[in-house]
């Protein structure tokens, strides 16, 4: 190990123009096994040098990589933005250093979830608008036997909601039995 702290910091600051070789990075990985950024630079140095043992080292050391998405971006990126939060590669917070593409992907997933939620709410409202007025109106008018027939028909048409309608059917049957 014939490198100084300045060599390490300069190599960490520049993504491609590293003063350290793969063997230098390996010695740092062995000396500081919990410093994941050294591991990333070691694997990148092997990859850039087209080393024959890159795949073996990746298989051996890959278990120690905590965020594989960021590691992939690190390995394939042309230039990292060093002055932004994206360069905070060892962070365990998934959203803190996502690049703009990843942030857009997350935002699009949020929008998709929001649209699905709105669609589900609209379907529920439509479902309630189509079914409730018939039997609810009859219950309010105290025409329980007719409401019971409608609920039984709805129950047959919607087997997924049979538990919900079964409770209402039992309630109406109880009312009818008590009124006799």
Secondary structure, DSSP 4 states (H G I P E B T S, - for coil): ----HHHHHHHHHSSS--SS-HHHHHHHHHHSTT-HHHHHHHHHHHHHTT-TTHHHHHHHHGGG-S-HHHHHHHHH-S---TTSGGG-TT-S-TTTT--HHHHHHHHHHHHHHHHHHHHHHHHHHHHHHHHHHHHHHHHHTT-HHHHHHHHHHHHHH-GGGHHHHHHHHHHHHHHHHHH-
